[in-house]
């Protein structure tokens, strides 16, 4: 219990600190949230979304899970995305992976971890799809880093292929999907330069005409 009481103590101290700066801080924050970005990141405790990009409460809509996945049929991720773009009118979705991701590493090994093995199957599929490129990288750490990047690319594509994003683009509503990787060792973000902002950028087979 002691540890948990410690958290309540920290919470009180944080509230006090905020109110000292602005006595209406929580009053104003409780009125509404107007985040400009949706962050899809890993649950890893070393990758705290708001802190990495120095954004305040209310400024970032966040969804985190093991290895920052956006599986095509995951109702949780899909609901977050739909709410973000349809209700909050967010114009930028960021998929942020991170080097040193244990979820990605686990997907390169044959150890049994539990239920999460099935979740990480999504990453094994990405490895399989890019096997020639990955197997040609002799340095295992570099191969691991590359899989982190390829995982981000795939999740960006999964988001682009949803009916949610395609509907937004067909309505000519502004929306860009970005792929980034966070480097835990330096604290810096790496832009993978994969920015998708219209349906012309996606493969024909994934295109769905939502006006039909
Ligand atoms: Co991770």
Boltz pocket constraint, residues with backbone or C-beta under 6 A from the ligand:
constraints:
  - pocket:
      binder: B
      contacts: [[A, 42], [A, 43], [A, 44], [A, 66], [A, 67], [A, 68], [A, 98], [A, 100], [A, 101], [A, 102], [A, 103], [A, 104]]
      max_distance: 6.0
